[in-house]
Amino acid sequence: MNDDPLVRDLRARIEAADRALIAALNERLELVAALKRHKEERGIEFVDPERERLLVELLHDSNRGPLSPGGLRELYAEILALTKRELDR
């Protein structure tokens, strides 16, 4: 274990950010699952490529970095794919 107080502090803050990220992803999955059920009950197609494109565009506009635009697109491509896989289980 590193005795450097700054290293310990930064690692603790990173761990807290990671826990918040997982909590946010789990909340997102729950919300999307509710949306999927609602759409299925009404015969509406679950996947909406135009909405996915708009989502990434909106996030791009609000991203202040340091996450690059390419990194944001890559991240959300994986989040969207992961969401679909998780909801198909």
Secondary structure, 3 states (H helix, E strand, C coil): CCCCHHHHHHHHHHHHHHHHHHHHHHHHHHHHHHHHHHHHHCCCCCCCHHHHHHHHHHHHHHCCCCCCHHHHHHHHHHHHHHHHHHHCC
